[in-house]
Amino acid sequence: MTRDAYFDNLKFLLIALVVVGHMIEPLYDDPWLKPLYVLIYSFHIPLFVLISGYFAKNIGTGDYFTKVISKLVIPYVIFETLYSLFDYWLYDRSQLIFSYFTPYWLMWFFFSMILWKTAMPYMIRIQYALPFAIVLAILAGYANDAEYYASVSRTIVFFPFFLAGYYMDRSWITWLQSPVVKKISALLLLTATVLIAVYSPFVVKEWLYGSFSYESLGHNEWSAGLYRIGVYMLAIIIGGAVMSLTPARPLGMISEMGSNTLYTYLLHGFIVMAITASDIYTWLGTGTTRVLVIPVSLLLTVLLSLSSVRVASAWLVEPGVKRIFKRHSSRTDLG
């Protein structure tokens, strides 16, 4: 199947933002980096989820759930185990815990993806499924017990973007890339960046994670759901502008690396954890010196997105597991 350079370009941009976001998180209070962190988290997760939904249009094919197991469930179990082991060794924990139903850090995305893809064949049968998902996501914020366990909160909060991606047609992107819309998008993105730079000191970043109840964020009033609507609007405006401004033509190595984002996502966490546990952030000191973490993050993204890394780690990230599935007989639907 011919690859779409537009999506490869967009995915490389987003995975770079994922790595930068994780690398600068320990420096969140730095006045130079906090606006960048808020800008990144205002849209990059929803946009990644949207793209994932766009490529989930194979619902109804005979091997749909087989692919969910082979491409999501098995890699999730492997890397959830590896991250638990690495955490135990790196931080010298007193106890080794495997929490498969409470995803470790970045593994929440895989766990939620499993739930989204499992629910999709049934969800799309519902009339007005997208408005229903949005209402459910807003109501979920009122539940204090819907947080990290089983990634429940994030799964519900970001599901509307996955569903929207499923319904999205390629012609929408063509419209977004029209000259007039591009000019408007550039203006919107510039305005949003300036406003975030100005107001970021007052932003509570947990609103952007989708994993906290309204009460835990200090809002137990009945109208607290309006804040989530505001976060959604911010993600739509900035994410739409980024989609509009992303080049659709092949960009050589960037487009190629954009096809390896799965590897970058799963592998970069080990390096980020190791750096965070070291004295590097202390060595960076304060002020503009800390901005050096950005080019380091981009370099890490490039290195982990190389095809050579994919070849070397394919056995771990995308293990060949077809043989574990039974073949269907040509004479019966059983077995």
C-alpha positions as CSV (number, residue, x, y, z in Angstrom):
1,M,0.0,0.0,0.0
2,T,1.3,3.4,-1.0
3,R,2.1,5.6,2.0
4,D,0.6,9.0,2.5
5,A,3.5,11.5,2.9
6,Y,1.2,13.9,4.7
7,F,0.5,11.6,7.6
8,D,4.1,10.5,7.8
9,N,5.1,14.2,8.1
10,L,2.5,14.9,10.7
11,K,3.3,11.8,12.7
12,F,7.0,12.7,12.8
13,L,6.1,16.2,14.0
14,L,3.9,14.7,16.7
15,I,6.3,12.1,17.9
16,A,9.0,14.8,18.2
17,L,6.6,16.8,20.3
18,V,6.0,13.7,22.5
19,V,9.7,13.3,23.1
20,V,10.2,17.0,23.7
21,G,7.2,17.1,26.1
22,H,8.5,14.2,28.1
23,M,12.0,15.6,28.3
24,I,11.0,19.1,29.5
25,E,8.4,17.9,31.9
26,P,10.8,17.8,34.9
27,L,11.6,21.4,34.0
28,Y,7.9,22.4,33.8
29,D,8.3,25.4,36.2
30,D,11.0,27.0,34.1
31,P,9.5,30.2,32.6
32,W,11.1,29.5,29.3
33,L,9.9,26.0,28.9
34,K,6.4,26.1,30.6
35,P,4.7,27.9,27.6
36,L,6.2,25.3,25.2
37,Y,5.0,22.4,27.4
38,V,1.5,23.9,27.6
39,L,1.4,24.5,23.9
40,I,2.5,20.9,23.1
41,Y,0.0,19.3,25.5
42,S,-2.8,21.5,24.4
43,F,-3.1,19.5,21.1
44,H,-0.5,16.7,20.5
45,I,-2.3,13.9,22.3
46,P,-5.7,14.7,20.8
47,L,-4.2,14.9,17.4
48,F,-2.3,11.7,17.7
49,V,-5.5,10.0,18.8
50,L,-7.4,11.5,15.8
51,I,-4.8,10.1,13.4
52,S,-5.1,6.7,15.1
53,G,-8.8,6.8,14.6
54,Y,-8.4,7.7,10.9
55,F,-6.4,4.6,10.3
56,A,-8.9,2.4,12.2
57,K,-11.3,2.2,9.3
58,N,-10.7,-1.6,8.8
59,I,-13.5,-2.4,11.2
60,G,-15.5,-5.4,9.9
61,T,-12.6,-7.2,8.2
62,G,-12.3,-10.8,9.2
63,D,-8.9,-10.4,11.0
64,Y,-9.8,-7.1,12.8
65,F,-9.5,-8.5,16.3
66,T,-6.6,-10.7,15.4
67,K,-4.7,-7.5,14.5
68,V,-5.8,-5.8,17.7
69,I,-4.2,-8.7,19.6
70,S,-1.0,-9.0,17.6
71,K,-0.3,-5.3,17.0
72,L,-1.6,-3.9,20.3
73,V,-2.2,-6.4,23.1
74,I,1.0,-8.4,22.8
75,P,3.3,-5.4,22.4
76,Y,1.5,-3.8,25.3
77,V,2.1,-6.8,27.6
78,I,5.8,-6.9,26.4
79,F,6.5,-3.3,27.1
80,E,4.4,-2.9,30.2
81,T,6.5,-5.7,31.6
82,L,9.8,-4.1,30.4
83,Y,8.9,-0.7,31.8
84,S,8.0,-2.3,35.2
85,L,11.3,-4.2,35.3
86,F,13.3,-1.1,34.2
87,D,11.5,1.1,36.9
88,Y,12.3,-1.6,39.5
89,W,16.0,-1.6,38.5
90,L,16.5,2.1,37.9
91,Y,14.9,3.4,41.1
92,D,15.9,0.5,43.2
93,R,12.3,-0.3,44.3
94,S,11.7,-2.5,47.3
95,Q,9.1,-4.4,45.4
96,L,8.6,-5.4,41.7
97,I,5.0,-4.7,40.6
98,F,3.5,-5.6,37.3
99,S,0.4,-3.4,36.9
100,Y,-1.2,-4.5,33.6
101,F,-4.5,-2.9,34.4
102,T,-2.9,0.4,35.5
103,P,-0.6,1.2,32.6
104,Y,2.8,2.4,33.4
105,W,3.3,6.0,32.3
106,L,3.3,6.3,28.4
107,M,1.8,2.8,28.1
108,W,-1.6,4.3,28.8
109,F,-1.9,5.1,25.1
110,F,-1.6,1.5,24.1
111,F,-4.0,0.3,26.7
112,S,-6.6,3.0,25.6
113,M,-6.0,2.1,22.0
114,I,-6.9,-1.5,22.8
115,L,-10.1,-0.4,24.4
116,W,-11.0,2.1,21.6
117,K,-10.5,-0.5,18.9
118,T,-12.4,-3.1,20.9
119,A,-15.3,-0.7,21.4
120,M,-15.4,0.7,17.9
121,P,-17.4,-2.0,16.1
122,Y,-20.2,-1.5,18.6
123,M,-19.9,2.2,19.1
124,I,-20.3,3.1,15.4
125,R,-23.7,1.3,15.5
126,I,-25.0,4.0,17.8
127,Q,-26.8,6.9,16.2
128,Y,-25.0,10.2,17.0
129,A,-22.1,8.2,18.4
130,L,-19.7,11.2,18.4
131,P,-22.0,13.6,20.4
132,F,-22.7,10.7,22.8
133,A,-18.9,10.2,23.3
134,I,-18.4,13.9,23.9
135,V,-21.2,14.0,26.6
136,L,-19.8,10.9,28.2
137,A,-16.3,12.5,28.3
138,I,-17.6,15.6,29.9
139,L,-19.6,13.7,32.5
140,A,-16.6,11.4,33.3
141,G,-14.9,14.4,34.9
142,Y,-17.5,14.4,37.7
143,A,-16.5,10.9,38.7
144,N,-13.7,10.9,41.3
145,D,-13.0,7.2,40.8
146,A,-12.4,7.4,37.0
147,E,-8.7,8.3,36.9
148,Y,-5.7,6.1,36.4
149,Y,-7.0,2.6,37.0
150,A,-7.4,0.8,33.6
151,S,-6.7,4.2,32.1
152,V,-10.5,4.8,32.4
153,S,-10.4,8.6,32.4
154,R,-8.0,9.1,29.5
155,T,-9.8,6.4,27.5
156,I,-13.1,8.2,27.8
157,V,-11.8,11.7,27.5
158,F,-9.8,11.2,24.3
159,F,-12.2,8.7,22.7
160,P,-14.2,11.5,20.9
161,F,-11.0,12.3,19.0
162,F,-10.5,8.7,18.0
163,L,-14.1,8.5,16.9
164,A,-13.8,11.8,14.9
165,G,-10.7,10.4,13.2
166,Y,-12.7,7.3,12.2
167,Y,-15.3,9.5,10.6
168,M,-12.8,11.9,9.0
169,D,-12.5,11.9,5.2
170,R,-9.3,12.6,3.3
171,S,-11.1,15.5,1.6
172,W,-11.3,17.3,4.9
173,I,-7.5,17.5,4.9
174,T,-7.5,18.7,1.3
175,W,-9.8,21.5,2.5
176,L,-7.6,22.3,5.5
177,Q,-4.6,22.7,3.1
178,S,-6.3,25.2,0.8
179,P,-4.3,28.5,0.7
180,V,-7.0,30.6,2.5
181,V,-7.4,28.1,5.3
182,K,-3.6,27.9,5.7
183,K,-3.4,31.7,6.1
184,I,-6.1,31.6,8.8
185,S,-4.4,28.6,10.5
186,A,-1.1,30.4,10.6
187,L,-2.8,33.4,12.3
188,L,-4.7,31.2,14.7
189,L,-1.5,29.3,15.7
190,L,0.5,32.5,16.2
191,T,-2.3,34.0,18.3
192,A,-2.7,30.8,20.4
193,T,1.1,30.7,20.9
194,V,1.2,34.3,22.1
195,L,-1.7,33.8,24.4
196,I,-0.3,30.6,25.9
197,A,3.1,32.4,26.4
198,V,1.3,35.1,28.3
199,Y,-1.2,33.0,30.4
200,S,0.8,29.8,30.9
201,P,1.8,30.8,34.5
202,F,-1.9,30.4,35.4
203,V,-2.4,27.1,33.6
204,V,-2.9,23.9,35.6
205,K,-1.3,21.4,33.3
206,E,-3.4,18.5,34.7
207,W,-6.4,19.8,32.8
208,L,-4.5,18.7,29.6
209,Y,-3.9,15.2,30.7
210,G,-7.5,13.9,30.7
211,S,-6.7,11.8,33.7
212,F,-8.1,13.9,36.6
213,S,-11.5,14.5,38.0
214,Y,-12.8,18.1,38.2
215,E,-12.9,17.9,42.0
216,S,-9.2,16.8,42.2
217,L,-8.4,19.9,40.1
218,G,-10.2,22.1,42.5
219,H,-13.6,22.5,40.8
220,N,-16.5,20.7,42.3
221,E,-19.2,23.1,40.9
222,W,-21.8,21.8,38.6
223,S,-20.4,23.8,35.7
224,A,-16.9,22.3,35.9
225,G,-17.5,20.5,32.7
226,L,-17.2,23.8,30.8
227,Y,-13.5,23.7,31.4
228,R,-13.2,20.4,29.6
229,I,-15.2,21.9,26.7
230,G,-12.7,24.7,26.7
231,V,-9.8,22.2,26.6
232,Y,-11.4,20.5,23.7
233,M,-11.9,23.7,21.8
234,L,-8.2,24.6,22.3
235,A,-7.1,21.2,21.0
236,I,-9.4,21.5,17.9
237,I,-8.2,25.0,17.1
238,I,-4.5,24.4,17.5
239,G,-4.6,20.8,16.2
240,G,-6.5,21.9,13.2
241,A,-4.0,24.7,12.5
242,V,-1.1,22.2,12.7
243,M,-2.9,19.8,10.4
244,S,-3.4,22.7,7.9
245,L,0.2,23.8,8.0
246,T,1.8,20.3,7.8
247,P,3.3,19.8,4.3
248,A,1.6,17.2,2.2
249,R,4.5,16.5,-0.1
250,P,7.2,13.9,0.6
251,L,10.0,15.4,2.8
252,G,12.6,12.7,2.3
253,M,14.1,11.5,5.5
254,I,11.4,13.2,7.6
255,S,8.6,11.3,5.8
256,E,10.6,8.1,6.1
257,M,11.1,8.6,9.9
258,G,7.4,9.4,10.2
259,S,6.7,5.8,9.4
260,N,8.6,4.6,12.4
261,T,6.8,6.5,15.2
262,L,5.7,3.3,16.9
263,Y,9.3,2.4,17.6
264,T,10.2,5.9,18.8
265,Y,7.2,6.0,21.1
266,L,7.9,2.7,22.8
267,L,11.7,3.0,23.0
268,H,12.2,6.7,24.0
269,G,10.7,6.2,27.5
270,F,13.6,4.1,28.7
271,I,16.1,6.9,27.7
272,V,13.9,9.7,29.2
273,M,13.6,7.7,32.5
274,A,17.4,7.2,32.6
275,I,18.0,10.9,32.0
276,T,15.5,11.9,34.6
277,A,17.0,9.6,37.2
278,S,20.5,11.0,36.6
279,D,21.9,14.4,37.6
280,I,21.6,15.9,34.1
281,Y,18.8,18.2,34.9
282,T,20.7,19.5,38.0
283,W,23.7,20.0,35.8
284,L,21.7,22.1,33.4
285,G,21.2,24.7,36.1
286,T,18.7,27.4,35.5
287,G,17.8,29.9,32.9
288,T,18.3,29.6,29.2
289,T,20.8,26.7,29.6
290,R,17.8,24.4,30.1
291,V,16.6,25.1,26.6
292,L,19.4,22.8,25.5
293,V,17.1,19.9,26.3
294,I,15.0,20.8,23.2
295,P,17.7,20.0,20.6
296,V,18.7,16.9,22.6
297,S,15.1,15.8,22.4
298,L,15.0,16.3,18.7
299,L,18.2,14.4,18.2
300,L,16.8,11.5,20.2
301,T,13.7,11.5,18.1
302,V,15.7,11.3,14.9
303,L,18.0,8.6,16.2
304,L,15.1,6.4,17.4
305,S,13.1,7.0,14.1
306,L,15.9,5.7,11.9
307,S,15.0,2.6,9.8
308,S,18.1,0.8,11.3
309,V,16.5,1.0,14.7
310,R,13.3,-0.4,13.3
311,V,15.2,-3.3,11.8
312,A,17.1,-4.0,15.0
313,S,14.1,-3.9,17.3
314,A,11.3,-5.2,15.1
315,W,11.4,-8.6,16.9
316,L,10.5,-6.8,20.1
317,V,8.1,-4.1,18.9
318,E,6.3,-6.1,16.2
319,P,6.9,-9.7,17.1
320,G,5.7,-12.3,14.6
321,V,2.8,-13.9,16.4
322,K,0.6,-15.2,13.5
323,R,1.4,-18.8,14.4
324,I,-0.4,-18.5,17.7
325,F,-3.7,-18.0,16.0
326,K,-5.7,-20.9,14.7
327,R,-6.4,-21.1,11.0
328,H,-10.0,-21.3,10.0
329,S,-11.0,-24.4,8.1
330,S,-12.5,-23.9,4.6
331,R,-15.3,-26.3,5.5
332,T,-16.5,-24.8,8.8
333,D,-16.5,-21.6,10.7
334,L,-15.3,-23.3,13.9
335,G,-11.7,-23.7,15.0
